Amino acid sequence: MIAFSALSSHTADRIIVEQASHYRAVCADVEWKVYGHDSPLDLLQRVERHGFTPGPREAVLVLDLQ
């Protein structure tokens, strides 16, 4: 699973293609989690364009215990 990415709009497509190619080459399934704060802002559309299929929307709950 890819759960964190800090990509720029200039590098995102290249890195997405590299990751998709890698996991295809090793015949492994991979999930790319896209969060609302990830960059670039159109990351979800980019990963979809490169063959990733979106799953159901999920929510993350964060509780400050301090």
Predicted model as a PDB file, atoms N, CA, C, CB and O in Angstrom, pLDDT in the B-factor column:
MODEL        1                                                                  
ATOM      1  N   MET A   1       0.842  -1.168   0.000  1.00 89.00           N  
ATOM      2  CA  MET A   1       0.000   0.000   0.000  1.00 89.00           C  
ATOM      3  C   MET A   1       0.890   1.234   0.000  1.00 89.00           C  
ATOM      4  CB  MET A   1      -0.959  -0.003   1.211  1.00 89.00           C  
ATOM      5  O   MET A   1       1.873   1.306   0.737  1.00 89.00           O  
ATOM      6  N   ILE A   2       0.539   2.184  -0.819  1.00 91.00           N  
ATOM      7  CA  ILE A   2       1.198   3.482  -0.819  1.00 91.00           C  
ATOM      8  C   ILE A   2       0.276   4.407  -0.041  1.00 91.00           C  
ATOM      9  CB  ILE A   2       1.483   4.018  -2.292  1.00 91.00           C  
ATOM     10  O   ILE A   2      -0.826   4.709  -0.497  1.00 91.00           O  
ATOM     11  N   ALA A   3       0.710   4.856   1.120  1.00 85.00           N  
ATOM     12  CA  ALA A   3      -0.160   5.622   2.004  1.00 85.00           C  
ATOM     13  C   ALA A   3       0.287   7.059   2.196  1.00 85.00           C  
ATOM     14  CB  ALA A   3      -0.242   4.952   3.331  1.00 85.00           C  
ATOM     15  O   ALA A   3      -0.418   7.848   2.825  1.00 85.00           O  
ATOM     16  N   PHE A   4       1.428   7.402   1.673  1.00 78.00           N  
ATOM     17  CA  PHE A   4       1.896   8.781   1.806  1.00 78.00           C  
ATOM     18  C   PHE A   4       2.635   9.158   0.541  1.00 78.00           C  
ATOM     19  CB  PHE A   4       2.807   8.958   3.056  1.00 78.00           C  
ATOM     20  O   PHE A   4       3.444   8.388   0.025  1.00 78.00           O  
ATOM     21  N   SER A   5       2.358  10.319   0.061  1.00 79.00           N  
ATOM     22  CA  SER A   5       3.119  10.822  -1.070  1.00 79.00           C  
ATOM     23  C   SER A   5       3.166  12.337  -0.991  1.00 79.00           C  
ATOM     24  CB  SER A   5       2.503  10.356  -2.413  1.00 79.00           C  
ATOM     25  O   SER A   5       2.190  12.985  -0.614  1.00 79.00           O  
ATOM     26  N   ALA A   6       4.292  12.879  -1.343  1.00 84.00           N  
ATOM     27  CA  ALA A   6       4.470  14.327  -1.423  1.00 84.00           C  
ATOM     28  C   ALA A   6       5.047  14.592  -2.806  1.00 84.00           C  
ATOM     29  CB  ALA A   6       5.413  14.890  -0.260  1.00 84.00           C  
ATOM     30  O   ALA A   6       6.251  14.789  -2.972  1.00 84.00           O  
ATOM     31  N   LEU A   7       4.176  14.592  -3.773  1.00 93.00           N  
ATOM     32  CA  LEU A   7       4.604  14.744  -5.156  1.00 93.00           C  
ATOM     33  C   LEU A   7       4.339  16.159  -5.640  1.00 93.00           C  
ATOM     34  CB  LEU A   7       3.893  13.731  -6.057  1.00 93.00           C  
ATOM     35  O   LEU A   7       3.426  16.834  -5.163  1.00 93.00           O  
ATOM     36  N   SER A   8       5.135  16.590  -6.575  1.00 94.00           N  
ATOM     37  CA  SER A   8       4.872  17.887  -7.198  1.00 94.00           C  
ATOM     38  C   SER A   8       4.091  17.642  -8.489  1.00 94.00           C  
ATOM     39  CB  SER A   8       6.210  18.671  -7.481  1.00 94.00           C  
ATOM     40  O   SER A   8       4.052  16.520  -8.994  1.00 94.00           O  
ATOM     41  N   SER A   9       3.489  18.666  -9.002  1.00 94.00           N  
ATOM     42  CA  SER A   9       2.755  18.518 -10.260  1.00 94.00           C  
ATOM     43  C   SER A   9       3.694  18.149 -11.402  1.00 94.00           C  
ATOM     44  CB  SER A   9       2.002  19.812 -10.596  1.00 94.00           C  
ATOM     45  O   SER A   9       3.253  17.613 -12.419  1.00 94.00           O  
ATOM     46  N   HIS A  10       4.985  18.432 -11.242  1.00 96.00           N  
ATOM     47  CA  HIS A  10       5.963  18.120 -12.290  1.00 96.00           C  
ATOM     48  C   HIS A  10       6.439  16.672 -12.236  1.00 96.00           C  
ATOM     49  CB  HIS A  10       7.156  19.047 -12.175  1.00 96.00           C  
ATOM     50  O   HIS A  10       6.808  16.109 -13.267  1.00 96.00           O  
ATOM     51  N   THR A  11       6.437  16.062 -11.056  1.00 95.00           N  
ATOM     52  CA  THR A  11       6.965  14.698 -10.913  1.00 95.00           C  
ATOM     53  C   THR A  11       5.889  13.641 -10.727  1.00 95.00           C  
ATOM     54  CB  THR A  11       7.905  14.642  -9.753  1.00 95.00           C  
ATOM     55  O   THR A  11       6.177  12.452 -10.859  1.00 95.00           O  
ATOM     56  N   ALA A  12       4.671  14.034 -10.427  1.00 95.00           N  
ATOM     57  CA  ALA A  12       3.629  13.081 -10.044  1.00 95.00           C  
ATOM     58  C   ALA A  12       3.395  12.003 -11.088  1.00 95.00           C  
ATOM     59  CB  ALA A  12       2.342  13.809  -9.786  1.00 95.00           C  
ATOM     60  O   ALA A  12       3.418  10.818 -10.754  1.00 95.00           O  
ATOM     61  N   ASP A  13       3.173  12.373 -12.330  1.00 96.00           N  
ATOM     62  CA  ASP A  13       2.864  11.372 -13.356  1.00 96.00           C  
ATOM     63  C   ASP A  13       4.000  10.374 -13.534  1.00 96.00           C  
ATOM     64  CB  ASP A  13       2.567  12.054 -14.685  1.00 96.00           C  
ATOM     65  O   ASP A  13       3.756   9.174 -13.664  1.00 96.00           O  
ATOM     66  N   ARG A  14       5.215  10.849 -13.540  1.00 96.00           N  
ATOM     67  CA  ARG A  14       6.363   9.956 -13.705  1.00 96.00           C  
ATOM     68  C   ARG A  14       6.450   8.959 -12.551  1.00 96.00           C  
ATOM     69  CB  ARG A  14       7.665  10.769 -13.802  1.00 96.00           C  
ATOM     70  O   ARG A  14       6.686   7.771 -12.773  1.00 96.00           O  
ATOM     71  N   ILE A  15       6.264   9.430 -11.343  1.00 95.00           N  
ATOM     72  CA  ILE A  15       6.374   8.550 -10.180  1.00 95.00           C  
ATOM     73  C   ILE A  15       5.201   7.575 -10.119  1.00 95.00           C  
ATOM     74  CB  ILE A  15       6.441   9.377  -8.890  1.00 95.00           C  
ATOM     75  O   ILE A  15       5.387   6.414  -9.756  1.00 95.00           O  
ATOM     76  N   ILE A  16       4.015   8.023 -10.463  1.00 95.00           N  
ATOM     77  CA  ILE A  16       2.860   7.120 -10.490  1.00 95.00           C  
ATOM     78  C   ILE A  16       3.092   6.009 -11.500  1.00 95.00           C  
ATOM     79  CB  ILE A  16       1.564   7.892 -10.829  1.00 95.00           C  
ATOM     80  O   ILE A  16       2.826   4.843 -11.208  1.00 95.00           O  
ATOM     81  N   VAL A  17       3.585   6.354 -12.684  1.00 96.00           N  
ATOM     82  CA  VAL A  17       3.881   5.344 -13.715  1.00 96.00           C  
ATOM     83  C   VAL A  17       4.953   4.384 -13.212  1.00 96.00           C  
ATOM     84  CB  VAL A  17       4.342   6.021 -15.037  1.00 96.00           C  
ATOM     85  O   VAL A  17       4.834   3.175 -13.411  1.00 96.00           O  
ATOM     86  N   GLU A  18       5.997   4.900 -12.565  1.00 95.00           N  
ATOM     87  CA  GLU A  18       7.059   4.038 -12.027  1.00 95.00           C  
ATOM     88  C   GLU A  18       6.500   3.049 -11.014  1.00 95.00           C  
ATOM     89  CB  GLU A  18       8.164   4.885 -11.375  1.00 95.00           C  
ATOM     90  O   GLU A  18       6.829   1.864 -11.056  1.00 95.00           O  
ATOM     91  N   GLN A  19       5.662   3.526 -10.111  1.00 95.00           N  
ATOM     92  CA  GLN A  19       5.097   2.645  -9.083  1.00 95.00           C  
ATOM     93  C   GLN A  19       4.154   1.609  -9.693  1.00 95.00           C  
ATOM     94  CB  GLN A  19       4.353   3.470  -8.025  1.00 95.00           C  
ATOM     95  O   GLN A  19       4.215   0.430  -9.343  1.00 95.00           O  
ATOM     96  N   ALA A  20       3.292   2.040 -10.595  1.00 94.00           N  
ATOM     97  CA  ALA A  20       2.366   1.107 -11.249  1.00 94.00           C  
ATOM     98  C   ALA A  20       3.154   0.051 -12.014  1.00 94.00           C  
ATOM     99  CB  ALA A  20       1.401   1.860 -12.204  1.00 94.00           C  
ATOM    100  O   ALA A  20       2.818  -1.131 -11.949  1.00 94.00           O  
ATOM    101  N   SER A  21       4.179   0.450 -12.727  1.00 95.00           N  
ATOM    102  CA  SER A  21       5.004  -0.494 -13.488  1.00 95.00           C  
ATOM    103  C   SER A  21       5.712  -1.474 -12.570  1.00 95.00           C  
ATOM    104  CB  SER A  21       6.030   0.255 -14.336  1.00 95.00           C  
ATOM    105  O   SER A  21       5.780  -2.666 -12.868  1.00 95.00           O  
ATOM    106  N   HIS A  22       6.231  -0.991 -11.472  1.00 96.00           N  
ATOM    107  CA  HIS A  22       6.926  -1.855 -10.519  1.00 96.00           C  
ATOM    108  C   HIS A  22       5.999  -2.949 -10.000  1.00 96.00           C  
ATOM    109  CB  HIS A  22       7.476  -1.031  -9.349  1.00 96.00           C  
ATOM    110  O   HIS A  22       6.355  -4.127 -10.023  1.00 96.00           O  
ATOM    111  N   TYR A  23       4.814  -2.566  -9.533  1.00 95.00           N  
ATOM    112  CA  TYR A  23       3.917  -3.556  -8.951  1.00 95.00           C  
ATOM    113  C   TYR A  23       3.364  -4.520  -9.994  1.00 95.00           C  
ATOM    114  CB  TYR A  23       2.777  -2.865  -8.241  1.00 95.00           C  
ATOM    115  O   TYR A  23       3.092  -5.680  -9.686  1.00 95.00           O  
ATOM    116  N   ARG A  24       3.197  -4.047 -11.220  1.00 94.00           N  
ATOM    117  CA  ARG A  24       2.794  -4.967 -12.301  1.00 94.00           C  
ATOM    118  C   ARG A  24       3.911  -5.966 -12.586  1.00 94.00           C  
ATOM    119  CB  ARG A  24       2.438  -4.179 -13.594  1.00 94.00           C  
ATOM    120  O   ARG A  24       3.646  -7.148 -12.807  1.00 94.00           O  
ATOM    121  N   ALA A  25       5.145  -5.501 -12.582  1.00 97.00           N  
ATOM    122  CA  ALA A  25       6.292  -6.371 -12.886  1.00 97.00           C  
ATOM    123  C   ALA A  25       6.464  -7.473 -11.850  1.00 97.00           C  
ATOM    124  CB  ALA A  25       7.569  -5.546 -12.969  1.00 97.00           C  
ATOM    125  O   ALA A  25       6.884  -8.579 -12.192  1.00 97.00           O  
ATOM    126  N   VAL A  26       6.150  -7.192 -10.599  1.00 97.00           N  
ATOM    127  CA  VAL A  26       6.286  -8.203  -9.555  1.00 97.00           C  
ATOM    128  C   VAL A  26       4.961  -8.921  -9.281  1.00 97.00           C  
ATOM    129  CB  VAL A  26       6.805  -7.561  -8.272  1.00 97.00           C  
ATOM    130  O   VAL A  26       4.834  -9.676  -8.317  1.00 97.00           O  
ATOM    131  N   CYS A  27       3.983  -8.671 -10.147  1.00 96.00           N  
ATOM    132  CA  CYS A  27       2.655  -9.316 -10.040  1.00 96.00           C  
ATOM    133  C   CYS A  27       2.042  -9.152  -8.651  1.00 96.00           C  
ATOM    134  CB  CYS A  27       2.764 -10.807 -10.372  1.00 96.00           C  
ATOM    135  O   CYS A  27       1.518 -10.104  -8.073  1.00 96.00           O  
ATOM    136  N   ALA A  28       2.115  -7.941  -8.132  1.00 95.00           N  
ATOM    137  CA  ALA A  28       1.569  -7.666  -6.804  1.00 95.00           C  
ATOM    138  C   ALA A  28       0.471  -6.611  -6.896  1.00 95.00           C  
ATOM    139  CB  ALA A  28       2.683  -7.201  -5.841  1.00 95.00           C  
ATOM    140  O   ALA A  28       0.578  -5.642  -7.647  1.00 95.00           O  
ATOM    141  N   ASP A  29      -0.570  -6.821  -6.126  1.00 92.00           N  
ATOM    142  CA  ASP A  29      -1.610  -5.804  -6.021  1.00 92.00           C  
ATOM    143  C   ASP A  29      -1.109  -4.697  -5.109  1.00 92.00           C  
ATOM    144  CB  ASP A  29      -2.944  -6.408  -5.488  1.00 92.00           C  
ATOM    145  O   ASP A  29      -0.379  -4.942  -4.148  1.00 92.00           O  
ATOM    146  N   VAL A  30      -1.512  -3.488  -5.426  1.00 92.00           N  
ATOM    147  CA  VAL A  30      -1.127  -2.360  -4.582  1.00 92.00           C  
ATOM    148  C   VAL A  30      -2.303  -1.399  -4.507  1.00 92.00           C  
ATOM    149  CB  VAL A  30       0.151  -1.643  -5.132  1.00 92.00           C  
ATOM    150  O   VAL A  30      -3.046  -1.217  -5.471  1.00 92.00           O  
ATOM    151  N   GLU A  31      -2.451  -0.798  -3.354  1.00 92.00           N  
ATOM    152  CA  GLU A  31      -3.482   0.215  -3.142  1.00 92.00           C  
ATOM    153  C   GLU A  31      -2.774   1.535  -2.892  1.00 92.00           C  
ATOM    154  CB  GLU A  31      -4.435  -0.161  -1.947  1.00 92.00           C  
ATOM    155  O   GLU A  31      -1.842   1.609  -2.091  1.00 92.00           O  
ATOM    156  N   TRP A  32      -3.223   2.576  -3.581  1.00 93.00           N  
ATOM    157  CA  TRP A  32      -2.653   3.910  -3.381  1.00 93.00           C  
ATOM    158  C   TRP A  32      -3.700   4.733  -2.642  1.00 93.00           C  
ATOM    159  CB  TRP A  32      -2.241   4.589  -4.754  1.00 93.00           C  
ATOM    160  O   TRP A  32      -4.724   5.106  -3.215  1.00 93.00           O  
ATOM    161  N   LYS A  33      -3.441   5.012  -1.379  1.00 91.00           N  
ATOM    162  CA  LYS A  33      -4.346   5.836  -0.586  1.00 91.00           C  
ATOM    163  C   LYS A  33      -4.137   7.294  -0.972  1.00 91.00           C  
ATOM    164  CB  LYS A  33      -4.115   5.624   0.941  1.00 91.00           C  
ATOM    165  O   LYS A  33      -3.006   7.778  -0.996  1.00 91.00           O  
ATOM    166  N   VAL A  34      -5.211   7.981  -1.270  1.00 91.00           N  
ATOM    167  CA  VAL A  34      -5.142   9.405  -1.607  1.00 91.00           C  
ATOM    168  C   VAL A  34      -5.954  10.155  -0.561  1.00 91.00           C  
ATOM    169  CB  VAL A  34      -5.679   9.691  -3.068  1.00 91.00           C  
ATOM    170  O   VAL A  34      -7.146   9.903  -0.384  1.00 91.00           O  
ATOM    171  N   TYR A  35      -5.303  11.066   0.119  1.00 87.00           N  
ATOM    172  CA  TYR A  35      -5.944  11.869   1.147  1.00 87.00           C  
ATOM    173  C   TYR A  35      -6.165  13.287   0.634  1.00 87.00           C  
ATOM    174  CB  TYR A  35      -5.098  11.882   2.435  1.00 87.00           C  
ATOM    175  O   TYR A  35      -5.496  13.735  -0.298  1.00 87.00           O  
ATOM    176  N   GLY A  36      -7.100  13.976   1.247  1.00 84.00           N  
ATOM    177  CA  GLY A  36      -7.441  15.328   0.816  1.00 84.00           C  
ATOM    178  C   GLY A  36      -6.286  16.307   0.885  1.00 84.00           C  
ATOM    179  O   GLY A  36      -6.278  17.304   0.164  1.00 84.00           O  
ATOM    180  N   HIS A  37      -5.308  16.039   1.741  1.00 86.00           N  
ATOM    181  CA  HIS A  37      -4.177  16.963   1.894  1.00 86.00           C  
ATOM    182  C   HIS A  37      -2.985  16.591   1.003  1.00 86.00           C  
ATOM    183  CB  HIS A  37      -3.734  16.995   3.350  1.00 86.00           C  
ATOM    184  O   HIS A  37      -1.977  17.298   0.996  1.00 86.00           O  
ATOM    185  N   ASP A  38      -3.093  15.493   0.257  1.00 90.00           N  
ATOM    186  CA  ASP A  38      -1.992  15.083  -0.619  1.00 90.00           C  
ATOM    187  C   ASP A  38      -1.819  16.054  -1.778  1.00 90.00           C  
ATOM    188  CB  ASP A  38      -2.232  13.670  -1.153  1.00 90.00           C  
ATOM    189  O   ASP A  38      -2.766  16.710  -2.210  1.00 90.00           O  
ATOM    190  N   SER A  39      -0.612  16.127  -2.260  1.00 92.00           N  
ATOM    191  CA  SER A  39      -0.350  16.963  -3.421  1.00 92.00           C  
ATOM    192  C   SER A  39       0.191  16.084  -4.539  1.00 92.00           C  
ATOM    193  CB  SER A  39       0.646  18.109  -3.079  1.00 92.00           C  
ATOM    194  O   SER A  39       0.783  15.033  -4.292  1.00 92.00           O  
ATOM    195  N   PRO A  40      -0.017  16.522  -5.746  1.00 94.00           N  
ATOM    196  CA  PRO A  40      -0.757  17.700  -6.170  1.00 94.00           C  
ATOM    197  C   PRO A  40      -2.258  17.529  -5.936  1.00 94.00           C  
ATOM    198  CB  PRO A  40      -0.484  17.990  -7.640  1.00 94.00           C  
ATOM    199  O   PRO A  40      -2.733  16.425  -5.668  1.00 94.00           O  
ATOM    200  N   LEU A  41      -2.981  18.611  -6.040  1.00 93.00           N  
ATOM    201  CA  LEU A  41      -4.411  18.594  -5.733  1.00 93.00           C  
ATOM    202  C   LEU A  41      -5.193  17.612  -6.592  1.00 93.00           C  
ATOM    203  CB  LEU A  41      -4.983  19.972  -5.906  1.00 93.00           C  
ATOM    204  O   LEU A  41      -6.240  17.124  -6.165  1.00 93.00           O  
ATOM    205  N   ASP A  42      -4.713  17.313  -7.784  1.00 95.00           N  
ATOM    206  CA  ASP A  42      -5.414  16.384  -8.679  1.00 95.00           C  
ATOM    207  C   ASP A  42      -4.815  14.971  -8.633  1.00 95.00           C  
ATOM    208  CB  ASP A  42      -5.373  16.913 -10.113  1.00 95.00           C  
ATOM    209  O   ASP A  42      -4.893  14.231  -9.613  1.00 95.00           O  
ATOM    210  N   LEU A  43      -4.220  14.600  -7.492  1.00 94.00           N  
ATOM    211  CA  LEU A  43      -3.560  13.303  -7.379  1.00 94.00           C  
ATOM    212  C   LEU A  43      -4.523  12.150  -7.664  1.00 94.00           C  
ATOM    213  CB  LEU A  43      -2.955  13.143  -5.990  1.00 94.00           C  
ATOM    214  O   LEU A  43      -4.149  11.205  -8.359  1.00 94.00           O  
ATOM    215  N   LEU A  44      -5.730  12.202  -7.153  1.00 93.00           N  
ATOM    216  CA  LEU A  44      -6.691  11.124  -7.381  1.00 93.00           C  
ATOM    217  C   LEU A  44      -6.933  10.922  -8.876  1.00 93.00           C  
ATOM    218  CB  LEU A  44      -8.017  11.426  -6.665  1.00 93.00           C  
ATOM    219  O   LEU A  44      -6.918   9.788  -9.355  1.00 93.00           O  
ATOM    220  N   GLN A  45      -7.151  11.990  -9.604  1.00 95.00           N  
ATOM    221  CA  GLN A  45      -7.373  11.881 -11.049  1.00 95.00           C  
ATOM    222  C   GLN A  45      -6.137  11.328 -11.755  1.00 95.00           C  
ATOM    223  CB  GLN A  45      -7.747  13.250 -11.637  1.00 95.00           C  
ATOM    224  O   GLN A  45      -6.257  10.573 -12.719  1.00 95.00           O  
ATOM    225  N   ARG A  46      -4.972  11.696 -11.287  1.00 96.00           N  
ATOM    226  CA  ARG A  46      -3.738  11.207 -11.910  1.00 96.00           C  
ATOM    227  C   ARG A  46      -3.554   9.712 -11.691  1.00 96.00           C  
ATOM    228  CB  ARG A  46      -2.531  11.962 -11.360  1.00 96.00           C  
ATOM    229  O   ARG A  46      -3.214   8.993 -12.630  1.00 96.00           O  
ATOM    230  N   VAL A  47      -3.773   9.226 -10.463  1.00 95.00           N  
ATOM    231  CA  VAL A  47      -3.595   7.795 -10.230  1.00 95.00           C  
ATOM    232  C   VAL A  47      -4.654   6.993 -10.989  1.00 95.00           C  
ATOM    233  CB  VAL A  47      -3.662   7.480  -8.722  1.00 95.00           C  
ATOM    234  O   VAL A  47      -4.375   5.891 -11.461  1.00 95.00           O  
ATOM    235  N   GLU A  48      -5.854   7.535 -11.108  1.00 95.00           N  
ATOM    236  CA  GLU A  48      -6.895   6.869 -11.916  1.00 95.00           C  
ATOM    237  C   GLU A  48      -6.468   6.810 -13.381  1.00 95.00           C  
ATOM    238  CB  GLU A  48      -8.257   7.612 -11.785  1.00 95.00           C  
ATOM    239  O   GLU A  48      -6.644   5.782 -14.035  1.00 95.00           O  
ATOM    240  N   ARG A  49      -5.919   7.885 -13.891  1.00 95.00           N  
ATOM    241  CA  ARG A  49      -5.494   7.951 -15.287  1.00 95.00           C  
ATOM    242  C   ARG A  49      -4.407   6.918 -15.597  1.00 95.00           C  
ATOM    243  CB  ARG A  49      -4.988   9.355 -15.614  1.00 95.00           C  
ATOM    244  O   ARG A  49      -4.258   6.489 -16.741  1.00 95.00           O  
ATOM    245  N   HIS A  50      -3.654   6.525 -14.574  1.00 93.00           N  
ATOM    246  CA  HIS A  50      -2.565   5.572 -14.766  1.00 93.00           C  
ATOM    247  C   HIS A  50      -2.932   4.160 -14.310  1.00 93.00           C  
ATOM    248  CB  HIS A  50      -1.338   6.042 -14.021  1.00 93.00           C  
ATOM    249  O   HIS A  50      -2.052   3.345 -14.031  1.00 93.00           O  
ATOM    250  N   GLY A  51      -4.229   3.873 -14.235  1.00 90.00           N  
ATOM    251  CA  GLY A  51      -4.669   2.500 -14.050  1.00 90.00           C  
ATOM    252  C   GLY A  51      -5.135   2.090 -12.672  1.00 90.00           C  
ATOM    253  O   GLY A  51      -5.562   0.950 -12.487  1.00 90.00           O  
ATOM    254  N   PHE A  52      -5.068   2.977 -11.702  1.00 91.00           N  
ATOM    255  CA  PHE A  52      -5.575   2.630 -10.378  1.00 91.00           C  
ATOM    256  C   PHE A  52      -7.083   2.835 -10.364  1.00 91.00           C  
ATOM    257  CB  PHE A  52      -4.886   3.481  -9.268  1.00 91.00           C  
ATOM    258  O   PHE A  52      -7.594   3.777 -10.970  1.00 91.00           O  
ATOM    259  N   THR A  53      -7.791   1.951  -9.670  1.00 90.00           N  
ATOM    260  CA  THR A  53      -9.247   2.013  -9.600  1.00 90.00           C  
ATOM    261  C   THR A  53      -9.651   2.490  -8.208  1.00 90.00           C  
ATOM    262  CB  THR A  53      -9.887   0.625  -9.923  1.00 90.00           C  
ATOM    263  O   THR A  53      -9.222   1.912  -7.209  1.00 90.00           O  
ATOM    264  N   PRO A  54     -10.470   3.536  -8.130  1.00 87.00           N  
ATOM    265  CA  PRO A  54     -10.853   4.037  -6.805  1.00 87.00           C  
ATOM    266  C   PRO A  54     -11.778   3.057  -6.088  1.00 87.00           C  
ATOM    267  CB  PRO A  54     -11.536   5.406  -6.929  1.00 87.00           C  
ATOM    268  O   PRO A  54     -12.652   2.437  -6.693  1.00 87.00           O  
ATOM    269  N   GLY A  55     -11.559   2.941  -4.803  1.00 86.00           N  
ATOM    270  CA  GLY A  55     -12.441   2.149  -3.958  1.00 86.00           C  
ATOM    271  C   GLY A  55     -13.436   3.075  -3.286  1.00 86.00           C  
ATOM    272  O   GLY A  55     -13.528   4.253  -3.632  1.00 86.00           O  
ATOM    273  N   PRO A  56     -14.174   2.552  -2.335  1.00 87.00           N  
ATOM    274  CA  PRO A  56     -15.138   3.402  -1.627  1.00 87.00           C  
ATOM    275  C   PRO A  56     -14.419   4.484  -0.825  1.00 87.00           C  
ATOM    276  CB  PRO A  56     -16.026   2.554  -0.696  1.00 87.00           C  
ATOM    277  O   PRO A  56     -13.295   4.295  -0.359  1.00 87.00           O  
ATOM    278  N   ARG A  57     -15.090   5.611  -0.677  1.00 85.00           N  
ATOM    279  CA  ARG A  57     -14.518   6.698   0.125  1.00 85.00           C  
ATOM    280  C   ARG A  57     -14.394   6.242   1.570  1.00 85.00           C  
ATOM    281  CB  ARG A  57     -15.388   7.986   0.030  1.00 85.00           C  
ATOM    282  O   ARG A  57     -15.255   5.534   2.091  1.00 85.00           O  
ATOM    283  N   GLU A  58     -13.319   6.658   2.197  1.00 85.00           N  
ATOM    284  CA  GLU A  58     -13.075   6.322   3.593  1.00 85.00           C  
ATOM    285  C   GLU A  58     -12.844   7.606   4.362  1.00 85.00           C  
ATOM    286  CB  GLU A  58     -11.867   5.359   3.741  1.00 85.00           C  
ATOM    287  O   GLU A  58     -12.503   8.636   3.781  1.00 85.00           O  
ATOM    288  N   ALA A  59     -13.028   7.541   5.655  1.00 83.00           N  
ATOM    289  CA  ALA A  59     -12.755   8.694   6.518  1.00 83.00           C  
ATOM    290  C   ALA A  59     -11.698   8.291   7.546  1.00 83.00           C  
ATOM    291  CB  ALA A  59     -14.065   9.198   7.227  1.00 83.00           C  
ATOM    292  O   ALA A  59     -11.613   7.137   7.965  1.00 83.00           O  
ATOM    293  N   VAL A  60     -10.909   9.271   7.930  1.00 82.00           N  
ATOM    294  CA  VAL A  60      -9.902   9.067   8.966  1.00 82.00           C  
ATOM    295  C   VAL A  60     -10.281  10.002  10.115  1.00 82.00           C  
ATOM    296  CB  VAL A  60      -8.425   9.350   8.429  1.00 82.00           C  
ATOM    297  O   VAL A  60     -10.490  11.198   9.916  1.00 82.00           O  
ATOM    298  N   LEU A  61     -10.366   9.442  11.302  1.00 86.00           N  
ATOM    299  CA  LEU A  61     -10.706  10.224  12.479  1.00 86.00           C  
ATOM    300  C   LEU A  61      -9.447  10.393  13.317  1.00 86.00           C  
ATOM    301  CB  LEU A  61     -11.846   9.547  13.302  1.00 86.00           C  
ATOM    302  O   LEU A  61      -8.760   9.419  13.624  1.00 86.00           O  
ATOM    303  N   VAL A  62      -9.154  11.622  13.681  1.00 88.00           N  
ATOM    304  CA  VAL A  62      -7.972  11.906  14.488  1.00 88.00           C  
ATOM    305  C   VAL A  62      -8.444  12.569  15.778  1.00 88.00           C  
ATOM    306  CB  VAL A  62      -6.948  12.819  13.715  1.00 88.00           C  
ATOM    307  O   VAL A  62      -9.227  13.519  15.754  1.00 88.00           O  
ATOM    308  N   LEU A  63      -7.957  12.054  16.900  1.00 92.00           N  
ATOM    309  CA  LEU A  63      -8.333  12.581  18.206  1.00 92.00           C  
ATOM    310  C   LEU A  63      -7.077  13.025  18.940  1.00 92.00           C  
ATOM    311  CB  LEU A  63      -9.113  11.524  19.033  1.00 92.00           C  
ATOM    312  O   LEU A  63      -6.178  12.219  19.180  1.00 92.00           O  
ATOM    313  N   ASP A  64      -7.012  14.285  19.293  1.00 93.00           N  
ATOM    314  CA  ASP A  64      -5.891  14.806  20.067  1.00 93.00           C  
ATOM    315  C   ASP A  64      -6.075  14.387  21.520  1.00 93.00           C  
ATOM    316  CB  ASP A  64      -5.785  16.361  19.939  1.00 93.00           C  
ATOM    317  O   ASP A  64      -6.987  14.865  22.195  1.00 93.00           O  
ATOM    318  N   LEU A  65      -5.220  13.504  22.000  1.00 92.00           N  
ATOM    319  CA  LEU A  65      -5.331  12.996  23.363  1.00 92.00           C  
ATOM    320  C   LEU A  65      -4.716  13.903  24.401  1.00 92.00           C  
ATOM    321  CB  LEU A  65      -4.700  11.662  23.452  1.00 92.00           C  
ATOM    322  O   LEU A  65      -4.758  13.595  25.592  1.00 92.00           O  
ATOM    323  N   GLN A  66      -4.151  15.003  23.980  1.00 89.00           N  
ATOM    324  CA  GLN A  66      -3.543  15.934  24.923  1.00 89.00           C  
ATOM    325  C   GLN A  66      -4.613  16.865  25.358  1.00 89.00           C  
ATOM    326  CB  GLN A  66      -2.343  16.702  24.314  1.00 89.00           C  
ATOM    327  O   GLN A  66      -4.362  17.761  26.164  1.00 89.00           O  
TER     328      GLN A  66                                                      
ENDMDL                                                                          
END                                                                             
